[in-house]
Amino acid sequence: MTFRTLDDAPALGGKTALVRVDFNVPMEDGRVADDTRLRVALPTIQKLRDAGARVALLAHFDRPKGKVVPSMSLAPVVDDLERLLGAPVRFASDCVGDEAKAAIADLDAGGVVLLENVRFHAGEEANDPVFARHLADLGDLYVNDAFSAAHRAHASTEGLARLLPAYAGESMRRELDALDAALGNPKKPVIGIVGGAKVSTKLDLLKNLVGKLDRLAIGGGMANTFLFAQGVDIGGSLAERDMADTAREILAEAQARGCQILLPVDFVVATEVKPGAASRVVMAGDNLSADDKILDAGPASAARLVEALTASKTLIWNGPLGVFEVPPFDTATVAVAHHAAALAKAGVLTAVGGGGDTVSALNHAGVVEDMTFVSTAGGAFLEWMEGKALPGVEALRV
């Protein structure tokens, strides 16, 4: 990919940078409960400050639907951002108009202001050109550092980027570089792991991946649907039995495109989903009772996937292999995650994960720091994997 970054920007001293960040953080009792998204924005903010720019931060919080909802104000974020940045952060009670202009005008070089929730204005989600112009009037350049919102064509993610010189921030650059390495121009062979509950929610994803990957491992409840479609007894397991024809179509498409599908050859079954529940390993093809539920990939399946990872150069991972939240049904996910992380740490595998429960699963396995890149972008990450153009990214292309 070729997209504009801050390294392409002319001298920034004395300029005002409008920076779209993702500060849609979890809150508890009026305080930030997890400051991950604030920390992710720090490199971009600091780079602009060091260059002498004034930094005006644009963000959304929750879904106020175009109305001012005091409980959805970004004001509570300021204290934590000041602590992390080690510098004062002003707050403006609106993101456009006189209040925003005055707050920015009052900044010294390197100063930072957080503007109020852009979704307090209906023009944000409507990508209204008039609202986008009011935003653009506040600054000299635009920086998008919120990949997680890049799949939305909103005023602060797409419209504004068409009105000012636009650049990718440091977090956005890392995300795009990682995704390009995973799917755009990957080192081959490339393997994908896709898990989760339902085939129906990941049809576009599966159809796109079978045309790009050398191998695709399918796990979780999705695997049960594919197994059922092949006539394998899955007992009382979670599956979309009405999606059997679709599953067979995907298998046929994968074969036609030269993508090997890896389905579980054994699995862990139990009659109830609770920590420490009695379980047993059965081979695919064995008879199950109506009470048996497949809750994890078995040891032979995990070992085969470990072997496939060792033979690969690139991994893209979305979704767990079992009910990882409930031990012992986390065993396969943890084992495969440890191996992928070890290969990535050794520099022999580019391992990129993200979307849905993937971050939680990799955190559960304790491997996030050793993976090449783990995206917290959710919907944007999935749409990228589906092969869809993301409006906020397209606006940054050279």
Salt bridges, closest charged atoms under 4 A:
ASP7 OD1 - LYS47 NZ 2.71
ASP7 OD2 - ARG173 NH1 2.91
ASP22 OD2 - ARG37 NE 3.30
ASP35 OD1 - ARG39 NE 2.81
ASP35 OD2 - ARG83 NH2 3.31
ASP79 OD2 - ARG31 NH1 3.73
ASP80 OD2 - ARG31 NH2 3.90
ASP80 OD1 - ARG83 NH2 3.01
ASP94 OD1 - HIS121 NE2 2.73
ASP106 OD2 - ARG90 NH1 2.70
GLU124 OE2 - ARG20 NH2 3.90
GLU124 OE2 - HIS154 ND1 3.90
ASP137 OD1 - ARG133 NH1 3.74
GLU158 OE2 - ARG162 NE 2.96
GLU170 OE2 - LYS47 NZ 3.54
GLU170 OE1 - ARG173 NH2 2.94
ASP204 OD2 - LYS388 NZ 3.60
ASP214 OD2 - LYS188 NZ 3.99
ASP245 OD1 - ARG248 NH2 2.47
GLU253 OE2 - ARG257 NH1 3.26
GLU272 OE2 - LYS274 NZ 3.62
ASP292 OD2 - ARG280 NH2 2.94
ASP330 OD2 - HIS364 NE2 2.76
GLU386 OE1 - LYS388 NZ 3.05
GLU394 OE1 - ARG397 NE 2.95
